[in-house]
Structure formats: structure tokens, C-alpha cells
Amino acid sequence: MDQFKEEMFVQKFIRKNRRERLLYELASKKKRYEGLSRFCHQAEDFLDTKLIVMQGEDLERQNDFQKFIRKHDQQCYILSPDPDLNEAVLPLETAVIRAAMNTDAIVIIGDCFAIVYTEAMKTRGKYLLVNEVK
């Protein structure tokens, strides 16, 4: 578990009124899966919408998103209820491919951005959040 990356994600991209509980759940071995699962089903209620710069079910096919991936070629930390992906560190492009192929929720955490895929149901929320220092 990369506590620094998880705390950074929560502090930068999660609404203030949701941070404390989510941090508590992520830090607890007993509550971690429950917290991730709750986030998956209610991601839209957790995310700071002011930081969403791109979204849509077709996110991976959007030209601006593809440009973003090429520009931010870096290792990313993954949060997911899927034990095969949770806490993995992958190159951004690989992480996006894995997230698109997976039906569970996935959060890809980079240095100044997060990409959130909600759980695949009838529709699937996909969000790029950016908190870059200009």
C-alpha cells in the first residue's frame, strides 16, 4: 500500500466532506475493501467536480485524452476492489488499457492527475481529473 499516493489522491481530488472517512477506510485493513467498494458505487458523489477536465463513456477514444496519455507517460498507482489490480504500479497507457478491459472500478493515480473508472453497470462513468501546478 502506498499511503502517500492514496492520501494525495484523497486530498487533491475528493470533496472535503468525504475525505476523512475515505482516508480512514483506506488505512484500515478491515475497512479498506468496503471503502473502495462504496467509492466505486458513488464516485460521482466523492469527486471534486471542479477538477474534472474530461469525461464520458468513450474517454479512451477522445483525441484530447490520447494526447494527455502521451504527454503524461509515467508510472501510476492503482486503487481498485479488484485484487489483481489494487496497489499495482503500471505505466499510464497500460493502466488505462487494463481499466478499460476491467468491469470493476479503478482509480489511476499519477503525479498531478487521477483517472477514475466507475464500476461497469448499464453505463460506466470515466473521469480525468487534473490538479496541475501551472
C-alpha positions as CSV (number, residue, x, y, z in Angstrom):
1,M,0.0,0.0,0.0
2,D,1.3,3.4,-1.0
3,Q,-0.2,5.5,1.8
4,F,1.4,8.7,0.4
5,K,-0.2,8.3,-3.1
6,E,-3.6,7.4,-1.5
7,E,-3.6,10.4,0.8
8,M,-2.5,12.6,-2.1
9,F,-5.4,11.3,-4.2
10,V,-7.9,11.9,-1.5
11,Q,-6.6,15.4,-0.5
12,K,-6.4,16.6,-4.2
13,F,-9.4,15.0,-5.8
14,I,-12.1,14.1,-3.2
15,R,-14.7,16.6,-1.9
16,K,-13.7,18.0,1.5
17,N,-16.7,16.5,3.3
18,R,-15.8,12.9,2.1
19,R,-12.1,12.9,2.8
20,E,-11.8,11.9,6.4
21,R,-13.9,8.8,6.2
22,L,-12.4,7.6,2.9
23,L,-8.8,8.1,4.3
24,Y,-9.8,6.1,7.4
25,E,-11.3,3.3,5.4
26,L,-8.3,3.1,3.0
27,A,-5.9,2.9,6.0
28,S,-7.8,0.2,7.8
29,K,-7.2,-3.4,6.7
30,K,-10.8,-4.4,7.8
31,K,-12.5,-1.4,6.1
32,R,-10.3,-1.0,3.0
33,Y,-12.4,-3.2,0.6
34,E,-15.6,-1.7,2.0
35,G,-14.4,1.8,1.4
36,L,-13.2,1.1,-2.1
37,S,-16.5,-0.6,-2.9
38,R,-18.5,2.3,-1.6
39,F,-16.4,4.7,-3.6
40,C,-16.9,2.6,-6.7
41,H,-20.7,2.8,-6.5
42,Q,-20.8,6.5,-5.5
43,A,-17.7,8.0,-7.3
44,E,-19.7,10.9,-8.7
45,D,-20.6,11.9,-5.1
46,F,-17.0,11.8,-4.0
47,L,-15.1,13.5,-6.8
48,D,-14.4,17.3,-6.8
49,T,-16.2,18.1,-10.0
50,K,-14.2,21.4,-10.4
51,L,-11.2,19.2,-11.3
52,I,-12.8,17.1,-14.0
53,V,-11.4,18.1,-17.3
54,M,-12.7,15.2,-19.5
55,Q,-15.3,12.6,-19.0
56,G,-17.5,10.2,-20.9
57,E,-18.1,6.6,-21.7
58,D,-15.8,7.0,-24.7
59,L,-13.0,8.6,-22.8
60,E,-10.3,6.3,-24.2
61,R,-11.3,7.3,-27.7
62,Q,-11.2,11.0,-27.2
63,N,-8.3,12.7,-29.0
64,D,-7.5,15.1,-26.1
65,F,-7.4,12.1,-23.8
66,Q,-5.0,10.3,-26.0
67,K,-2.8,13.4,-26.1
68,F,-2.9,13.6,-22.3
69,I,-1.7,10.0,-22.0
70,R,1.2,10.6,-24.4
71,K,2.2,13.8,-22.5
72,H,2.0,12.2,-19.1
73,D,4.0,9.0,-19.7
74,Q,4.7,7.9,-16.1
75,Q,4.3,5.1,-13.6
76,C,0.9,5.3,-11.9
77,Y,-0.5,3.8,-8.7
78,I,-3.8,1.8,-9.0
79,L,-6.7,1.6,-6.5
80,S,-9.4,-1.0,-7.1
81,P,-11.5,-3.6,-5.4
82,D,-10.1,-6.0,-7.9
83,P,-7.2,-7.7,-6.0
84,D,-5.3,-8.3,-9.3
85,L,-5.0,-4.5,-9.9
86,N,-5.2,-3.0,-6.4
87,E,-2.0,-1.3,-5.4
88,A,-0.3,-2.2,-8.7
89,V,2.1,0.3,-10.3
90,L,1.8,0.4,-14.1
91,P,2.7,2.8,-16.9
92,L,-0.2,5.1,-17.6
93,E,-1.0,3.7,-21.0
94,T,-1.1,0.1,-19.7
95,A,-3.2,1.2,-16.7
96,V,-5.8,2.8,-19.0
97,I,-5.9,-0.4,-21.2
98,R,-6.4,-2.6,-18.1
99,A,-9.0,-0.3,-16.7
100,A,-11.0,-0.2,-20.0
101,M,-11.0,-4.0,-20.1
102,N,-12.0,-4.5,-16.5
103,T,-15.5,-4.2,-15.2
104,D,-14.6,-3.2,-11.6
105,A,-13.9,0.3,-10.6
106,I,-10.4,1.6,-11.0
107,V,-8.6,4.7,-9.9
108,I,-5.3,5.5,-11.7
109,I,-3.2,8.0,-9.7
110,G,-0.5,10.0,-11.4
111,D,1.6,12.9,-10.1
112,C,-0.9,15.6,-10.9
113,F,-3.9,13.7,-12.1
114,A,-6.3,10.9,-11.5
115,I,-8.4,8.8,-13.9
116,V,-11.5,7.2,-12.4
117,Y,-13.5,4.4,-13.9
118,T,-16.6,3.6,-12.0
119,E,-18.0,0.0,-11.9
120,A,-19.4,-1.1,-15.2
121,M,-23.2,-1.3,-15.0
122,K,-25.6,-0.1,-17.7
123,T,-23.3,2.8,-18.1
124,R,-19.8,3.5,-16.8
125,G,-18.5,6.8,-15.6
126,K,-15.0,7.7,-16.7
127,Y,-13.3,10.8,-15.5
128,L,-10.0,12.6,-15.9
129,L,-9.2,14.9,-13.0
130,V,-6.2,17.3,-13.2
131,N,-4.6,19.3,-10.4
132,E,-1.5,20.6,-12.3
133,V,0.6,23.4,-10.9
134,K,0.9,25.9,-13.7
